[in-house]
Amino acid sequence: MKTEEPYKEIEIPRYLPPRPEVAAKPIVESTTPGKTRPAKSRRIKSQTVTKGQFGTATVTVYKTGLPDREERLPPDSRFDGQPYWLKGDDSFSLDVVGESHYQEALEDASGGFTEDGVNLVVWPDLLLDGENRYDKNAVKVQIEGRTVGHLSRADAQAFRERLATEGREGSSFRCKANIRGGWDRGEYDRGAFGVRLDVLLYD
């Protein structure tokens, strides 16, 4: 007689901080309760559902969202003098890479982990990093004088080319950054910090 295999729960990869334009999603179901959920999700209910003849599984339903965006932006004359594409349009559409190597700096800049996570706007600086041994065109991102990531190779090259085309001098440029993530709800439910920049690099 053939033995039926029991129903197996689906393992869902840990959720990364969402892009601003897709942050608000409808109901999301997780079959690994307590192990993964979107940034600032709200538990609505847990229910046991039957999966045919293979047994049952507990499904926890979450409603997603984010904390209200908080800005910590005192007046800054360096930002006031920047071109429109460095001032942005509040879309925070430019990715930063390598944040996983700078989580301590991001934790300090954002005020630390919270149950709901953070959604914080701060002043960063984009620094031309010509001494970078991996990429002579590197551009690093610093917040409060501490590195929190870099532009991707392609974005760094495009950034430098645009500065050269427009005849802009200098090695440090101010813009706005959005720090997101950083939720902590227990041992198996902790989200890393991520950063996006409000820079219209390709506009």
C-alpha positions in Angstrom: 0.0 0.0 0.0 1.4 3.4 -1.0 2.2 5.6 1.9 1.1 9.2 1.5 3.8 11.9 2.3 2.8 14.4 4.9 2.2 18.0 3.9 5.4 20.1 4.1 5.6 23.7 5.0 7.2 26.0 2.4 10.4 27.7 3.3 10.2 31.4 2.3 13.5 33.4 1.9 14.0 36.2 4.4 12.3 39.4 3.2 14.5 42.4 2.3 13.4 46.0 2.9 11.0 46.9 0.1 11.4 49.6 -2.5 9.4 52.7 -1.7 7.0 52.2 -4.7 6.1 48.7 -3.7 6.1 49.1 0.1 2.4 48.9 0.6 1.2 45.4 -0.4 -2.1 43.7 0.4 -2.5 40.6 2.6 0.5 38.3 2.5 0.5 34.7 3.8 3.5 33.1 5.4 3.7 29.4 6.1 6.7 29.9 8.4 5.2 31.9 11.2 7.6 33.9 13.3 10.5 33.4 10.8 9.8 35.8 8.0 7.5 38.7 7.3 7.6 42.0 5.4 8.9 45.2 7.2 6.3 46.5 9.6 3.8 43.7 9.0 0.8 43.4 11.3 -0.4 39.9 12.4 -4.1 39.6 11.7 -4.9 36.0 12.4 -3.6 32.5 12.5 -5.7 29.7 11.1 -5.3 26.0 10.4 -6.1 24.9 6.9 -6.5 21.5 5.4 -4.3 20.5 2.5 -6.3 17.7 0.9 -5.5 14.3 2.3 -1.9 15.2 3.2 -2.6 16.8 6.6 -2.9 20.4 7.8 -0.7 23.4 8.1 -1.0 26.6 10.2 -1.0 29.7 8.0 -0.3 33.1 9.6 -1.7 36.1 7.7 0.0 39.5 7.8 -1.0 42.9 6.5 2.0 44.9 5.3 3.0 48.5 5.6 5.8 50.7 6.9 6.3 53.2 9.8 5.5 56.7 8.7 8.5 58.2 7.0 10.5 60.4 9.5 12.8 63.1 8.4 15.9 64.2 10.3 17.0 66.9 8.0 18.2 70.1 9.6 18.9 72.9 7.1 22.0 72.3 5.0 23.5 74.9 2.7 25.5 72.1 0.9 22.3 70.5 -0.2 20.6 73.8 -1.3 23.3 74.3 -3.8 23.1 70.9 -5.5 21.6 70.4 -9.0 18.0 69.1 -9.3 19.1 65.5 -9.9 20.9 65.4 -6.6 18.0 67.0 -4.8 15.7 64.2 -6.0 11.9 63.9 -6.0 11.2 61.8 -2.9 11.2 58.6 -4.9 14.4 57.3 -3.4 15.0 55.3 -6.6 18.8 54.8 -6.5 20.1 51.6 -4.9 23.0 51.4 -2.6 25.0 48.1 -2.5 27.0 46.4 0.2 25.0 47.6 3.1 25.3 44.1 4.7 29.0 45.0 5.5 28.0 48.2 7.3 25.1 47.2 9.5 26.6 48.6 12.7 27.0 52.0 11.1 23.4 51.9 9.8 22.1 50.8 13.2 23.8 53.8 14.9 22.6 56.3 12.2 19.0 55.1 12.5 18.8 54.8 16.2 18.8 51.0 16.3 16.4 48.1 15.9 12.7 48.5 16.8 9.8 46.1 16.6 8.3 47.8 13.5 11.6 48.8 11.9 12.6 52.3 10.7 11.7 54.5 7.7 14.1 57.4 8.2 15.3 60.1 5.9 18.8 61.4 6.6 21.6 63.4 5.0 24.3 61.2 3.3 27.4 62.2 1.3 28.5 60.6 -1.9 32.3 60.5 -1.9 34.5 59.8 -5.0 36.7 57.0 -3.8 39.5 56.9 -6.3 41.8 55.0 -4.0 39.4 52.0 -3.9 41.5 49.0 -4.8 38.6 47.2 -6.4 37.2 49.9 -8.5 39.0 53.2 -9.5 35.6 54.8 -10.2 34.0 53.8 -6.9 31.6 56.1 -5.1 31.0 55.4 -1.4 28.0 56.5 0.6 28.6 57.9 4.1 26.2 59.0 6.8 27.5 61.0 9.7 31.1 60.3 8.4 30.7 56.5 8.4 30.5 54.4 5.3 27.2 52.6 4.9 27.6 51.2 1.3 28.6 52.1 -2.3 27.0 52.8 -5.6 27.0 49.8 -8.0 29.9 49.8 -10.5 27.5 51.0 -13.3 25.9 53.7 -11.2 29.3 54.9 -9.9 30.6 55.3 -13.5 27.4 57.1 -14.6 27.7 59.4 -11.5 31.3 60.4 -12.3 30.5 60.8 -16.0 27.6 63.1 -15.2 29.7 65.2 -12.9 32.3 65.6 -15.6 29.8 66.4 -18.3 28.3 69.2 -16.2 31.7 70.4 -15.1 31.1 69.9 -11.4 34.1 69.9 -9.2 34.7 68.4 -5.8 34.8 65.0 -4.2 31.8 65.0 -1.9 28.2 65.6 -2.8 25.2 65.8 -0.5 21.8 64.2 -1.2 19.0 62.5 0.7 18.9 58.9 1.9 16.1 56.6 3.2 17.1 54.0 5.8 14.6 51.2 6.0 14.3 47.8 7.7 15.9 47.1 11.1 12.9 45.3 12.7 13.5 43.0 15.6 10.7 40.8 16.9 12.6 37.9 18.3 15.3 35.3 17.5 13.9 34.3 14.1 12.4 37.6 12.9 15.1 40.2 12.5 15.4 42.4 9.4 18.6 44.0 8.1 19.0 47.7 7.4 18.9 48.9 3.8 19.5 52.3 2.1 18.2 54.0 -1.0 19.2 57.4 -2.4 16.9 60.2 -3.7 19.2 60.8 -6.7 17.8 61.1 -10.2 21.0 59.8 -11.8 19.5 58.9 -15.2 16.9 61.7 -15.4 
